[in-house]
Amino acid sequence: MNARRTLLLALGGLVLAIGLTFLLDPYRNYQLALAAAYLCATAGLTVLVGLSGQLSLGHAALMAAGGYGYALTSQALTSAGVGGVPRFLAATVAAAVAAGVLGLLLGLAGARLHGPYLAGLTLTLVVAVPAVAASVGALQGDRGVRIEFEGVPGPLKALIALEQWQAWVALAVAAVAVTGLALVRDGRTGLRMRAVRDDEVAAALAGIAPARVKVLAFVVSSVTAGLGGAVLTFVTQSVSPGAYTVSLSLLLLVAVVVGGLGSLLGAALGAVLLVLLPWLVGTLTDMLPLPSQVTQRLDGTLPLLVFGLLLIVLVAGAPGGLAGALTAARDRRRARRRPPAPGPSAARLAPTAGDDPTAGDDPTGPAARPGSVGPTATRSGEPVRTPTEG
């Protein structure tokens, strides 16, 4: 039942998002496509960190693996005469497989590592992958790999622009990735991940294999990151090592924390911030009367500074991130609308003779009967000491 509800929500959200593209101009649709690509990566990262408790600083490398897998497969299929939707689907599957294999190797190596050691391993990967991609001749060095132009399909050319079509494709891939992660989170696999995150020893005693769960979490997160890299390559029509650096990995992690760790809604909010915040900062910088050299320097560093300040403010004021703050506000609003519970009446609090089932047998009450226990008892109207008073 929960799976059916998740699928219906995903389908409804996809339809609404596609309808939204008709209200946006081409540049906004391009930004929406980028946000959908980053959502694939941030959603997988929030499941990995928030659900299984494993820290990764190398998700940009997994996106790069997906991007290169998509580009190389697309080139090979183009040379073989395959194009259109079959080429896109095959290249997308290849991107997911390439990133999944890299994630499997990471998971196997990191299953025995914890905390900073695992973070160091993933950081080494994100440093090494762009360097290797730049030095391998088949990947065309720093220039990267360009793919065949994929325009709007024939029947839709008269209806939508290229950027809107790219947004549709990106939203569809993101919907598949996020829906899969939601099903994993709400199923038995998600319960095992939470158990391993909370206490590995207790999980092992309950029959759960912590190492297997950790590896599976890495593979699932890597596959979605690879899908994000494939979408990014599809939108930009190229992939290069300079686009997947340590800065992108750190920004992905910060976006997940700012949006709300462990929340798919928070991952979506973080992906939107990842696209809109640099654009907003750049727009505000261009409005200031600054020299061109200063503006160029601020374009690269000021968004990182704003992200850092936003992270500090949210950690101090809303540890649950933007998604946690929205949930808390919704709960407070519901609490105000809920009518107060009726308090107990004074009549129910006051003791009555009817509360004692024996009160109706003797008009003088239970304390007047011989043998009753209390400070005093009466007999013939005179006070008499009871046996319990000595």
C-alpha positions as CSV (number, residue, x, y, z in Angstrom):
1,M,0.0,0.0,0.0
2,N,2.8,2.4,0.9
3,A,4.6,1.5,-2.4
4,R,1.5,2.3,-4.4
5,R,1.1,5.6,-2.6
6,T,4.7,6.5,-3.3
7,L,4.4,5.7,-7.0
8,L,1.2,7.7,-7.2
9,L,2.8,10.7,-5.5
10,A,5.9,10.4,-7.8
11,L,3.7,10.4,-10.9
12,G,1.6,13.3,-9.7
13,G,4.7,15.3,-8.8
14,L,6.3,14.6,-12.2
15,V,3.1,15.7,-14.0
16,L,3.0,19.0,-12.0
17,A,6.7,19.6,-12.6
18,I,6.3,19.1,-16.3
19,G,3.3,21.4,-16.3
20,L,5.5,24.0,-14.5
21,T,7.9,24.0,-17.5
22,F,5.3,25.7,-19.6
23,L,5.3,28.7,-17.3
24,L,9.1,29.1,-17.3
25,D,11.4,30.8,-19.9
26,P,14.2,28.7,-21.5
27,Y,16.9,29.8,-19.0
28,R,14.7,28.8,-16.1
29,N,14.0,25.5,-17.7
30,Y,17.7,25.0,-18.1
31,Q,18.2,25.7,-14.4
32,L,15.4,23.3,-13.6
33,A,17.2,20.6,-15.5
34,L,20.4,21.3,-13.6
35,A,18.5,21.1,-10.3
36,A,17.0,17.7,-11.3
37,A,20.5,16.4,-12.2
38,Y,21.8,17.5,-8.8
39,L,18.8,16.1,-7.1
40,C,19.8,12.6,-8.2
41,A,23.1,13.1,-6.4
42,T,21.8,14.8,-3.3
43,A,19.0,12.3,-2.8
44,G,21.4,9.4,-2.9
45,L,23.8,11.2,-0.6
46,T,21.2,11.9,2.0
47,V,20.2,8.3,2.0
48,L,23.8,7.2,2.4
49,V,24.7,9.7,5.2
50,G,21.3,10.1,6.9
51,L,20.1,6.5,6.7
52,S,23.2,4.3,6.9
53,G,25.5,6.8,8.7
54,Q,28.3,6.7,6.2
55,L,30.1,9.9,5.3
56,S,31.0,10.4,1.6
57,L,33.1,13.3,0.2
58,G,33.4,11.7,-3.2
59,H,30.0,11.9,-4.8
60,A,31.3,14.2,-7.5
61,A,33.6,11.4,-8.6
62,L,30.5,9.1,-8.9
63,M,28.7,11.7,-10.9
64,A,31.8,11.9,-13.2
65,A,31.8,8.1,-13.6
66,G,28.1,8.3,-14.7
67,G,28.8,11.2,-17.0
68,Y,31.7,9.5,-18.7
69,G,29.8,6.3,-19.0
70,Y,26.9,8.1,-20.6
71,A,29.2,10.0,-23.0
72,L,31.3,7.1,-24.2
73,T,28.3,4.8,-24.6
74,S,26.5,7.5,-26.6
75,Q,29.5,8.0,-28.9
76,A,29.7,4.3,-29.5
77,L,26.0,4.0,-30.3
78,T,26.2,7.0,-32.6
79,S,29.0,5.4,-34.5
80,A,26.9,2.2,-34.8
81,G,24.0,4.2,-36.2
82,V,21.8,4.1,-33.1
83,G,20.1,7.3,-32.1
84,G,17.1,8.8,-30.4
85,V,15.4,7.3,-27.4
86,P,17.2,3.9,-27.6
87,R,20.6,5.6,-27.5
88,F,19.6,7.7,-24.5
89,L,18.2,4.8,-22.6
90,A,21.2,2.6,-23.3
91,A,23.7,5.4,-22.4
92,T,21.7,6.1,-19.1
93,V,21.9,2.5,-18.1
94,A,25.6,2.4,-18.8
95,A,26.1,5.5,-16.7
96,A,24.2,3.8,-13.8
97,V,26.3,0.6,-14.1
98,A,29.6,2.5,-14.3
99,A,28.8,4.5,-11.2
100,G,27.4,1.5,-9.4
101,V,30.5,-0.6,-10.0
102,L,32.7,2.3,-8.7
103,G,30.3,2.5,-5.7
104,L,30.6,-1.2,-5.1
105,L,34.4,-1.0,-4.9
106,L,34.1,2.0,-2.6
107,G,31.6,0.1,-0.4
108,L,33.7,-3.0,-0.2
109,A,36.7,-1.0,0.8
110,G,34.8,1.3,3.2
111,A,32.8,-1.5,4.9
112,R,35.6,-1.8,7.5
113,L,36.2,1.9,7.8
114,H,34.4,4.5,10.0
115,G,34.2,8.2,10.3
116,P,37.2,10.2,9.1
117,Y,38.8,7.2,7.5
118,L,35.9,6.6,5.2
119,A,35.7,10.3,4.4
120,G,39.4,10.3,3.6
121,L,38.9,7.4,1.2
122,T,36.1,9.1,-0.7
123,L,38.0,12.3,-0.7
124,T,41.0,10.6,-2.3
125,L,38.7,9.2,-5.0
126,V,37.3,12.6,-5.9
127,V,40.8,14.0,-6.2
128,A,42.1,11.0,-8.3
129,V,39.2,10.6,-10.8
130,P,39.5,14.0,-12.4
131,A,43.3,13.6,-12.6
132,V,43.0,10.2,-14.2
133,A,40.3,11.4,-16.6
134,A,42.5,14.3,-17.7
135,S,45.5,12.0,-18.4
136,V,43.7,9.2,-20.3
137,G,43.8,9.8,-24.0
138,A,40.5,8.1,-24.7
139,L,38.8,10.6,-22.4
140,Q,40.3,13.5,-24.4
141,G,42.1,15.1,-21.4
142,D,40.9,18.4,-20.0
143,R,38.7,19.1,-23.0
144,G,36.4,16.2,-22.1
145,V,34.1,14.1,-24.2
146,R,31.4,15.7,-26.4
147,I,28.3,13.8,-27.4
148,E,26.1,14.0,-30.5
149,F,23.6,16.7,-30.3
150,E,20.2,15.4,-29.0
151,G,17.5,17.8,-29.9
152,V,13.7,17.7,-29.4
153,P,12.0,14.7,-31.0
154,G,10.2,15.4,-34.2
155,P,6.6,15.4,-33.0
156,L,7.4,17.9,-30.2
157,K,9.6,20.4,-32.1
158,A,6.7,22.6,-32.9
159,L,5.4,22.6,-29.3
160,I,8.4,23.0,-27.0
161,A,12.0,24.4,-27.0
162,L,15.2,22.5,-26.5
163,E,15.6,23.6,-22.8
164,Q,12.0,22.5,-22.0
165,W,12.6,19.1,-23.5
166,Q,15.9,18.7,-21.5
167,A,14.0,19.7,-18.4
168,W,11.4,17.0,-19.1
169,V,14.0,14.3,-19.5
170,A,15.9,15.5,-16.4
171,L,12.7,15.5,-14.3
172,A,11.8,12.0,-15.5
173,V,15.2,10.6,-14.6
174,A,15.1,12.4,-11.2
175,A,11.6,11.0,-10.5
176,V,12.8,7.5,-11.2
177,A,15.8,7.9,-8.9
178,V,14.0,9.6,-6.0
179,T,11.1,7.1,-6.2
180,G,13.5,4.2,-6.0
181,L,15.2,5.8,-3.0
182,A,11.9,6.4,-1.3
183,L,10.9,2.7,-1.8
184,V,14.3,1.7,-0.3
185,R,13.9,4.0,2.6
186,D,10.4,2.8,3.5
187,G,11.1,-0.9,3.0
188,R,13.0,-3.5,4.9
189,T,16.3,-2.3,3.5
190,G,15.8,1.1,5.0
191,L,15.0,-0.5,8.4
192,R,18.3,-2.5,8.2
193,M,20.2,0.7,7.3
194,R,18.8,2.5,10.3
195,A,19.6,-0.4,12.6
196,V,23.2,-0.5,11.4
197,R,23.5,3.3,11.7
198,D,22.2,3.2,15.3
199,D,24.1,0.2,16.6
200,E,26.1,-2.2,14.5
201,V,26.4,-4.8,17.3
202,A,22.7,-4.8,18.1
203,A,22.0,-5.1,14.4
204,A,24.4,-8.1,14.0
205,L,22.7,-9.8,17.0
206,A,19.4,-9.3,15.3
207,G,20.6,-11.2,12.2
208,I,21.6,-8.2,10.0
209,A,24.9,-8.2,8.2
210,P,26.3,-4.7,8.8
211,A,29.0,-4.9,6.1
212,R,26.4,-6.1,3.5
213,V,24.1,-3.3,4.4
214,K,26.8,-0.7,4.1
215,V,27.9,-1.9,0.7
216,L,24.3,-1.9,-0.5
217,A,23.8,1.6,0.7
218,F,26.9,2.7,-1.2
219,V,25.8,1.0,-4.4
220,V,22.3,2.5,-4.3
221,S,23.7,6.0,-3.6
222,S,26.3,5.6,-6.4
223,V,23.7,4.5,-9.0
224,T,21.6,7.6,-8.4
225,A,24.7,9.8,-8.5
226,G,25.6,8.2,-11.8
227,L,22.1,9.0,-13.1
228,G,22.7,12.6,-12.1
229,G,26.0,12.7,-14.0
230,A,24.2,11.2,-17.0
231,V,21.5,13.9,-16.9
232,L,24.2,16.6,-16.5
233,T,26.0,15.3,-19.6
234,F,22.7,15.1,-21.5
235,V,21.9,18.8,-20.7
236,T,25.4,20.2,-21.3
237,Q,26.1,17.9,-24.3
238,S,29.6,17.2,-22.9
239,V,31.6,15.9,-19.8
240,S,35.0,17.1,-18.6
241,P,37.0,16.5,-15.5
242,G,37.0,20.1,-14.5
243,A,33.2,19.9,-13.7
244,Y,33.6,17.3,-11.0
245,T,36.0,18.6,-8.5
246,V,36.3,18.6,-4.7
247,S,34.3,21.8,-4.5
248,L,31.3,20.1,-6.1
249,S,31.6,17.2,-3.6
250,L,31.7,19.6,-0.7
251,L,28.8,21.6,-2.1
252,L,26.7,18.4,-2.5
253,L,27.3,17.5,1.1
254,V,26.5,21.0,2.4
255,A,23.4,21.1,0.3
256,V,22.2,17.9,1.9
257,V,22.9,19.2,5.4
258,V,21.2,22.6,4.7
259,G,18.2,20.9,3.1
260,G,17.8,18.4,5.9
261,L,19.9,15.3,6.4
262,G,18.0,12.1,5.8
263,S,15.1,13.8,4.1
264,L,14.3,13.5,0.4
265,L,12.5,16.8,0.5
266,G,15.6,18.3,2.0
267,A,17.7,16.8,-0.8
268,A,15.3,18.6,-3.3
269,L,15.6,21.9,-1.5
270,G,19.4,21.5,-1.4
271,A,19.6,20.8,-5.1
272,V,17.5,23.9,-5.8
273,L,19.8,26.0,-3.6
274,L,22.8,24.5,-5.4
275,V,21.6,26.0,-8.6
276,L,19.9,29.2,-7.6
277,L,22.3,30.5,-4.9
278,P,25.3,31.0,-7.3
279,W,22.9,32.7,-9.8
280,L,21.5,35.0,-7.1
281,V,24.9,35.9,-5.8
282,G,26.1,36.6,-9.3
283,T,23.1,38.7,-10.0
284,L,23.6,40.8,-6.9
285,T,27.3,41.1,-7.5
286,D,26.7,42.4,-11.0
287,M,24.4,45.1,-9.6
288,L,27.2,46.5,-7.4
289,P,29.6,49.1,-8.8
290,L,32.7,46.9,-8.5
291,P,35.7,46.5,-10.8
292,S,35.5,43.5,-13.2
293,Q,38.4,41.7,-11.6
294,V,36.8,41.9,-8.2
295,T,33.5,40.6,-9.7
296,Q,35.2,37.6,-11.3
297,R,36.9,36.7,-8.0
298,L,33.6,37.0,-6.1
299,D,31.8,34.8,-8.6
300,G,33.9,31.8,-7.6
301,T,34.2,32.4,-3.8
302,L,31.2,34.3,-2.7
303,P,28.6,31.5,-3.3
304,L,30.8,29.2,-1.1
305,L,30.9,31.8,1.6
306,V,27.1,32.2,1.5
307,F,26.7,28.5,1.7
308,G,28.9,28.3,4.7
309,L,27.1,31.1,6.5
310,L,23.8,29.5,5.7
311,L,25.0,26.2,7.1
312,I,26.2,27.8,10.3
313,V,22.9,29.6,10.8
314,L,20.8,26.5,10.1
315,V,22.9,24.3,12.4
316,A,22.5,26.8,15.2
317,G,18.8,27.6,14.7
318,A,17.3,24.6,12.9
319,P,19.5,21.5,13.2
320,G,17.0,19.6,11.0
321,G,17.7,21.8,8.1
322,L,15.2,23.5,5.9
323,A,13.0,20.4,5.7
324,G,13.0,20.1,9.5
325,A,12.1,23.7,9.9
326,L,9.2,23.3,7.5
327,T,8.0,20.2,9.4
328,A,8.2,22.0,12.8
329,A,6.3,25.0,11.4
330,R,3.6,22.7,10.0
331,D,3.3,20.9,13.4
332,R,2.9,24.2,15.3
333,R,0.2,25.4,12.9
334,R,-1.7,22.1,13.3
335,A,-1.4,22.4,17.1
336,R,-2.9,25.9,17.0
337,R,-5.8,24.7,14.9
338,R,-6.5,21.7,17.1
339,P,-9.3,22.4,19.7
340,P,-8.2,22.1,23.3
341,A,-9.1,18.8,25.0
342,P,-12.0,19.2,27.5
343,G,-10.7,19.1,31.1
344,P,-12.2,16.9,33.8
345,S,-15.3,18.5,35.5
346,A,-15.3,19.3,39.2
347,A,-18.1,16.9,39.7
348,R,-16.0,14.0,38.5
349,L,-13.1,15.1,40.8
350,A,-15.2,15.5,44.0
351,P,-15.7,12.2,46.0
352,T,-19.3,11.1,46.4
353,A,-21.0,8.4,48.4
354,G,-21.9,6.6,45.2
355,D,-18.1,6.0,44.5
356,D,-18.1,3.4,47.4
357,P,-20.1,0.3,46.6
358,T,-20.7,-0.4,50.3
359,A,-21.8,3.2,51.2
360,G,-25.5,2.4,50.6
361,D,-25.5,-0.6,53.1
362,D,-24.8,1.5,56.2
363,P,-26.0,5.1,56.4
364,T,-23.1,5.9,58.8
365,G,-20.5,4.9,56.2
366,P,-17.7,2.3,56.3
367,A,-15.9,3.9,59.2
368,A,-18.9,3.3,61.5
369,R,-18.9,-0.5,61.1
370,P,-17.2,-2.7,63.7
371,G,-13.9,-4.0,62.5
372,S,-13.2,-1.2,60.1
373,V,-9.6,0.1,60.0
374,G,-9.0,3.8,60.6
375,P,-7.9,6.3,63.3
376,T,-11.2,5.9,65.2
377,A,-14.4,3.8,65.1
378,T,-17.7,4.4,66.7
379,R,-19.8,2.1,68.8
380,S,-22.9,3.4,70.6
381,G,-21.9,6.9,69.7
382,E,-18.6,6.7,71.7
383,P,-15.2,6.7,70.2
384,V,-13.3,3.5,70.6
385,R,-9.6,2.8,69.8
386,T,-9.1,0.4,66.9
387,P,-6.8,-2.6,67.1
388,T,-4.4,-1.0,64.6
389,E,-3.8,1.9,66.9
390,G,-2.5,-0.2,69.7
